[in-house]
Every structure is written in structure tokens, then in C-alpha cells.
Amino acid sequence: SRRRSEYNSNRCTADCKCWENEEGCNGKDDACQGSLICVSNHCVIPPPTAPTPIPPSITPLVPTATCGNGVCEVHGGEGCASCEDCSFPRNCNSISTHFSGPKYLDDSVNGIMFDVKVGEIDLFFYAIDMFIKADTMTQVYLKNGSYVASVEDDWILVFSRFITEPQVGMTELLFDSKFYAPAGSTVGFFIDFEVKGSFVFSINKAASNTDMTVQTGELLPRGFLGEYDFSGNIYYDRAPPTQASCTEDSDGLIFGRVFPGNMLDGTCAKLAKYPQYIDLVCSLDPKIEALRHSPSNLCPQTCKSSLYELEIPSALFLGLIERKGTPIVYEKSCAWLSLQKEKVIQVACNLDLSLWDKYAASSACCDTCKGVN
């Protein structure tokens, strides 16, 4: 037996092993129960070894023989990264988990695992981007089913490159092959870095849109308590039903150009009167520009969306809300936002950007835009 003072000074020993997440192993694996190892003075589950790559049996990112026929054949391998027949937002889209909440770096972390729950249509994942803060070998694995119920050989390697830290912005990781995610399925993501502390992550900030939900996950090595999140963007092709229902409101409002001080809007009826502009306007995706000019992107210090980016007080952001079904666009500066009450700041910094999709010509003017990809 040991006295209390002996226990407090040396809680975990080879003769008195500690259980998972207990503190006091002092770097000695044999002071932990079973297969647990000692990390940061805690007994934790060992991190998974890099999965054995499976030769991809999934769609390559190359144009197909039918590209150019005016029909986006997503199940045939076409998509926005490879074929002009496909366009935002009908045939491809993205989801961002970056523009909300504070961001973190941790010198003891070398990867992250999380799940994506797919909605009602088939998706094909083809890229991600994220903030990478070191020169490091980077690998991305995906699997059918949750990462939680994974074994070493059921992951598929879709990206493996040495990444050089960029001076500014995110780094895009374009997959070597697409990953097919059937409607209603769960897809596990595993992003692995050779160098610890080389990527930005967030906490308790799961994200969702009409196509998917990005769920909270785990940092690697395992043993960190809490719910951690991938911070970045996920890009994917969409396979919507061939026959989509359509009810066009001729007076329906649409946004074309989305830029502070230079907004361009109109109606479906007005667009129909100028057929020479239909292809151009129907191909615009206002949410992409709205994302660039959102409060969480332009005002990272006020919104606490990044601890590593500067904020320009005079920068103008755009925000879209609906009041009794009527869209209202706000244009304000980061300096103005920083002086508001916390409740106003929280609303502005966490606006639902998917609302812009409702006012895209391709969505609102589905008859006028029919046949435009």
C-alpha cells in the first residue's frame, strides 16, 4: 500500500496503473492500463497508425467523353472541377466550417478525424482547404461509415503531398480521385500531418447545409477531451434528381453582383427580357461572393473567427436576413460591428449564408435558367 503523499506525488506506476484520461504517468507507458500510452502526462488511447492505402475504385478528376453535351452527368464522372457542363450551385457546392467561433493551434496535435452525414442526394467529394501553418507531409483519407468504427484497412487515401506553408490564406488539397458518398450515408474523414501543430482547428462548431452536416470529431493523438472540429471548406459535386420541381415567380428577387457599394439585383421577369444575359446570370453564385464579404471573414477579431488574421476597421461587410419574408441586405463596417452589443455581434458573425442560395437566379428563376449549366 502507498501513503496519500506517495500517491499524490506519483499517481501512476507500473504496480498501480492508471485508467484512460487519468493524470500522472510522467511519460511512462507501463504506468497505464492495458494498451494505453502516456501522452502529456495522461493515459490515453494510442493514435491510429496511418491507414493502409486502398487503390481507388472511384471517379478520377478528368473530363469524360460526354463533357460538352450541355448535361452535367455527375454519376458519369463530370463535375465543376472538370467539365463546363456543370455549375454552381446545382451541380457542385461547398460547405464552410471556418467562419464561426475561435480557432486554435496546438503543438501536440498532428491530425483530426470527423464524420460527415450526407443528406438526401448523392455527393462526390473532391477537395478541401484549410489553414496549414508549417511545411509538412499531409495525407487525407476517407471511408464509408463513421471514423469511430474504423479499422486500419478500410480507409481510402485521396491526397498525399508535401505542403509548403503559404504566406497567407488557406491551402487547397485537391484529391487525386473523387469519393462517392450516397444519399443518407456517413463518411469518415482523417487528415494526418507529419509535423505537429501545423493546422488550425476549432471547438464545438459543427456546420450544416441542405446537402450535409459536418460533425464534431477528435484530435490526434487521441486523448484530448472535448469536441473538436475541422476548420476549413469541403468541396463536392452534387447529383440532384433529374426532374426537379420548379415554380418560378416572375417577380422573384435575384442577386447578381454581390459587392459592398455595388450590389446588382433584379427579378426573373427582367432577366427573361434580356436573353443575352441569361447564361451569365444563371451561372452566378451569390453565396460565394457573400462568403468573401461576410462579417466572420472580414472581421475575424470582432467575430473571434480567427486568432491569426488582422482586421481592417474600415472593411465593409454584407449581411442578408429575411424579415417577414422580405430580404434585407445590410452593409456595415467592422468598426461599426465592434461597437455593437454582444447579441448583435453574435447574430452578424453567425449569419446563415445558405440564405443567399434562395436568391440565386439558378434557384429562383428555374424556368428561365432551365438548360443552363
N, C-alpha and C positions, 0 to 999 in steps of 0.2 A: 504494500500500500504506500501511497505518497501523501505527504502533508499538503495542505492547501497552498502554501507558499511555493512548494516544488511544482505543483500543478500550474499555478499562475505564471511561473517563470518559464515553464517548458510543457505546454499543454499536450502536445502530440509527440509520442515517442514510439520506437519500434515495439515496445511492450504494451503501450496504451495508445493504439492507433485511433486517428480521428475520422469522422464520417464526412460526407460531402459538404463543402462550403464552411467547414469549421476552420478556425484560425489557429496558427501556432505550429505549423510543420517545419518552419525555418529552413526551407529548401531541401528537405529530406523526403523523398518519395516513400521510403519504407515506414514513415510515420503516419501514412494514410491507409485507410481500409481498402482491401481488395486491389482493383486496378486503378484507383485514384492516384493522381500525381500532385505534387506541391507546386503551385503557381502563385506568386505574390503572397506567400505565407498562408495560403488557403489550400485545402484539399479539394481538388476539382476533377471532373471527368476529363480524360486526355482528349486533346483536339483530334479530329479525324485526320488520317493521312490523306494526301492528295488522291482523289479517286482515280481508278484506272480508266483512261480514256476509252470510250467505245467508238469504233468507226461510225461516223454519222450516216444515218439512213434517212436523212431529212433534206429538205429542199435547198439547193445551192442558190446563192445570190447572183444569178446570171440571167440575162434576158432569155425568154423562151421563144420557141418557133412561132407562137401566135402573137407575140408582142407587136403592137401596131395595128391590130384589127379593131381598135376602139372599145374593146371589152376587157375589163380588168379581171383576169382569171387567177384569183389568189390561190385556189387549190391546185392550179397548174403551175405554180411557182412564180407567178408575177407579183409585183408589189411596187411600192413607191420608190424603193431604192434601186429598182432595176428596169422599170417599164413605164413609158409615158402614158399608157392606158389607165394608170392608177393615180389617184389624187386624194389629198386630204379633204375632208375628214372621213369620207365614206369608205375608202379602201385602206387607209392607214391612219395611225394616230399615235399619240404618246401620252404617258402619264408622268407627272412630276411629283416627287416626294421631297423636293428640295425647298420649296418656297413656303415653309411654315416651321416655326419653332427654332430654337438654338441648335448650333452644330458643334461637333466635338472632334478632337483628335486625341488618341491615346497611344503612347509609345509602347504599350504592352500588347496591342491588338494587331493581328495580321490577317483578319478576314471577317466575313459576315455571311450568315445563312438566313434565308427568309422564304416565305411562301407567297405565291400569287394565286388568288382564286379567280378563275375565269368566269365571265358572265354568260350571256345567252347566245353568243356567236363564236365561231371558231377564230382563233388568233394564231399568228405566226410571229414569234419574237425574233428580231434581227439585230438589235443593238441596245446598248445602254451608254449613258455618260455620267460621270461623277467627278468630284474634286479629288485629284491624286496629288499628294504633296511630297513625293520622293521619286527618285529613279529606282524602279523596281520591276521585277518579273511579275506579270499579272495574268491570272487564269480565271476564266468564267466557266462554270459547269451548270447545266440544267438537268432536271429529271422529271419524269412523270410521277406525280404524287408528292406528298409533303417531305421536306428535308428531314423532319423529325423521325420518320420511319424509313430512313435510308440505310443502305449497305454500301460498301466500298465500290462495288462494280455496277451500280445502277445509274451512275451519273454519266452525262454526255458532255465532253469538252467542246465548247463552241468558240472559245477565244483563248489564245496563248501567245503573249507578246511581251517583250521588254519595253516598258513605258518610261519615257523621259519626262520628268516633271515640267509641265507647261508654266510659262511666266504668269499667265492669267487664265481664268475661266476653267471650264470643265474639259475633261478628256473623253473623246468618243471612243467606245470599244465596239467596233463593227464586227459582228460574228462571222466566222468562216462559213457558217451554214445556218439556215433558219431552224427554229424549233417549233414544231406543231403543237398547239395547245387546244384540244377540243373544247367545245362549249361545256360549261359546268365542271371542268376538271380543275385540279390543283397542280401547280408547277413549282418545284423547289428550285431555288437559286443558291449557288455557292460561289462567292467571289473571294479569291485567295491571292494574297500578296506575299512576296518573298521577304520584303522589308517591313518590319513592324512600324506602326504609327504613320502609315503612308496614305491613309484615306480618311475622308470626312464622313461621319455618321451622325444620326440624330436619335432622339429618345421619345418613345410613346407618340409617334406621329404617323400612324398608318394612313394611307391615301386610297381613294377610290374614284372611279368614274363609271359610266354606263357599261364599260367593257370588262372591268376587272376591279379587284381590291388587292392592294399591296399590303400584306400583313406584317406585323412586327416580328422580329426574329432574334437571333443570337449572335453575339460577337465570338470570335475565335482568338485564343483558345477558350473553350467552354469553361464556365465557372463564374462569369460576370453576372451578377444578379440584376434583374430588370428586363425591360422590353426595349430592344434596340432596333433601329430602322436603317434600311438602305436610304441614302440621301443622294438623289440624282434623278435621271429620267430614264424611262424604259420605252423603247420604240417597237412598234409592231404593225403588221399588216392585218386587215380585218376581212372576214369573209361573210358579209351581210347576206340575208336572204335575197335570192334573185329577184323576186317580186316584192318590193317594199311598198307598203301602203303610203298613199300620198294625198293630202288635201291642202292645196295651195291657196293661201289668202292673198288676193291680188294687192291688197293694201298692207300686206305684212311688211314690217320694217326689216331691213337688212343693213349690215355694216360691211363696207368695202375696205377703205383705208382706215386703219386704226393707229392713230398717232396723236400725241398731245398737241393741241392747237391746230390740227389739220385733219379732223375726222371727216369721213365721207360716208354718208348713208343714203338710203333711198327705199324704194318699195319694189315688190315683184312686178307690178304693173309697169312701173317706169323702166325696169330692166328689159321687159319684153318688148318695149318700143324701140330699143336700140340693139338689134340682134348682133351688130358687130362687136358688142362688148360682152355678150353672154358667156362665151368661153372663158374670157379673162376673169370676170366677176364670179362666175360659178366655181372657179378653181381656187378662189381666195379662202384662206382660213384665218378669220379674225382672231381666234384664240391664240394663235402663235404670236402675233404682234402684241396682243393684250398681255400675254405672259411676260414679254420683254419689258413692258411698261407697267407692270403690276407693282403695288406697294411693297410686297415682300421681296421683289427683285431689286428695285431701285432704292429702297430704304432699309437695307439689311440691319443697320444698327437700331433704328426705331422699332422695327418688327422683330428684332432678335432672331432673324433668319440666318445670320452668318456672323461668326465672331472674327472673320478674317478678311472681310471686304469693307472698303471705305464707302461712306455715304456722302453724297453731294446734296447739301441742304436745298439748293435751288432746283434739283431734278424734279420734273413733273411726272406724276403717275396718273394712270387711268383706272377707274373702278366702275364696274357695271352692277347695278342692282335692279330689282323689279319692285315697284310699289303699286299694288292693286292691278297687277298685270301689265303695267306700263314700264318700259325700260328707262332707266335714268343713268346717264354717264357722268361720273364725277371726274374733274381734272384738278388736282391739287399738288402742292409741293411736299417734299419730305420735311421741310422746316415746319410747314403748317401741321402736318400729321404729328410731329414730335411734341406739339403743344396741346394736343387734344387729351381728353380723359382716356384712361386705360381701356374702358369699354369700347370707345370709338376706334382706338388703335387696334384692338383685337379683331374687331369686325373687318376693318380695312385690310389688315395683314393676312386674314384668312378667308378672303373672298372666294366663292366658288367660280373658278374660271370656266368651268364647263357651260356656264350660262351663255357665254359668247357663241357656243355652237348653235344655239337656238336661233341666232340672228345671222348665221352664215347663209349665203344665197343657196348653197347646195342643199341646205336643210329646209329653209323657209320657202324657197321657190322651186319645189321639187318638180313641178310640171315644166316650168321654163328651163330648168337646168337638166331635164331628162336627156340622157345620152351624152352628157358632158362628163368626162373623167379627168 
